Amino acid sequence: MDLAKVSAALADPLRIAVIQFLAKAGSDGTSCGSDCAGVCVCELVQCLKISQPRASYHLRILREVGIVSERPQGKWTYYKLNNENVAAFCERLAEAAGIQGRGQDGPEE
């Protein structure tokens, strides 16, 4: 996983909104359960009030860096957060920042 590419993908506020939407959809049990099929682009369009091409573009960027995974089903494609890659990115970022293993209270003094 390329930290710079993932960081660049996460630098867009709309992509952060997409991630938050996917995370909520995967945890609230309404549109996604534990074996979540994912979220259709139409759900993102409706909730985030963006066009379908714009939603698809941002999902593609997040998919290319591994933050989002897709699963085609018939004529639809469903997207969900790739929790393993998100966790791996956070760990790598912590390592790069030199804060690995310092606990949750912040940097050691």
C-alpha positions in Angstrom: 0.0 0.0 0.0 1.4 3.3 -1.1 1.0 5.9 1.7 1.2 8.9 -0.6 -1.4 7.6 -3.0 -3.8 6.7 -0.2 -3.3 10.0 1.5 -3.9 11.8 -1.8 -7.1 9.8 -2.3 -8.2 10.8 1.2 -7.4 14.5 0.7 -10.8 15.1 -0.9 -13.7 16.0 1.5 -16.2 14.2 -0.6 -14.2 11.0 -0.5 -14.1 11.3 3.3 -17.9 11.6 3.2 -18.1 8.5 1.1 -16.0 6.6 3.5 -18.1 7.8 6.5 -21.3 6.7 4.6 -19.8 3.3 3.8 -18.6 2.8 7.4 -22.0 3.7 8.8 -23.8 1.5 6.3 -21.5 -1.4 7.3 -22.1 -0.9 11.0 -25.7 0.1 11.6 -27.2 -3.1 10.3 -29.9 -1.4 8.2 -28.5 -1.4 4.7 -25.5 -3.7 5.5 -25.2 -6.5 7.9 -22.2 -8.4 9.0 -22.1 -10.1 5.6 -22.7 -6.8 3.9 -23.3 -7.0 0.2 -22.3 -3.3 0.1 -23.9 0.0 -1.0 -25.1 0.8 -4.5 -24.0 4.0 -6.1 -27.7 5.1 -6.2 -27.7 5.2 -2.4 -24.6 7.4 -2.3 -26.1 9.7 -5.0 -29.3 10.1 -2.9 -27.7 10.5 0.5 -24.7 12.7 -0.5 -26.8 14.7 -3.1 -24.2 14.2 -5.9 -24.5 13.0 -9.5 -24.0 9.4 -10.4 -20.9 10.0 -12.5 -19.3 12.0 -9.6 -20.1 9.3 -7.1 -18.7 6.6 -9.4 -15.5 8.7 -10.0 -14.8 9.1 -6.3 -15.6 5.4 -5.6 -13.1 4.5 -8.4 -10.4 6.6 -6.8 -11.0 4.9 -3.4 -11.1 1.5 -5.0 -7.8 2.0 -6.9 -6.0 2.6 -3.6 -7.7 -0.3 -1.9 -9.8 1.6 0.6 -13.1 0.5 -1.0 -13.9 -2.9 -2.5 -16.6 -3.6 -5.2 -18.7 -6.5 -5.9 -20.7 -6.8 -9.1 -24.1 -8.4 -8.9 -26.1 -8.5 -12.0 -26.4 -5.1 -13.5 -25.5 -3.4 -10.2 -22.2 -2.9 -8.4 -22.0 -2.8 -4.6 -19.3 -1.0 -2.7 -18.1 -1.4 0.8 -15.2 -0.2 3.0 -12.2 -2.5 3.0 -11.6 -2.6 6.7 -8.4 -4.5 6.6 -6.8 -2.1 4.2 -8.0 0.9 6.2 -6.5 -0.6 9.3 -3.2 -1.4 7.5 -3.1 2.2 6.2 -3.5 3.6 9.7 -0.8 1.3 11.0 1.6 2.3 8.3 0.9 5.9 8.8 1.6 5.6 12.5 4.9 3.8 11.8 5.9 6.5 9.3 5.0 9.2 11.9 7.0 7.4 14.6 4.1 6.9 16.9 3.8 3.1 16.7 3.3 1.5 20.1 2.9 4.6 22.2 -0.6 3.8 23.2 -3.8 5.8 22.8 -2.8 8.7 25.1 -0.7 10.4 22.5 3.1 10.8 22.1 5.3 9.9 25.0 7.2 12.7 26.6 
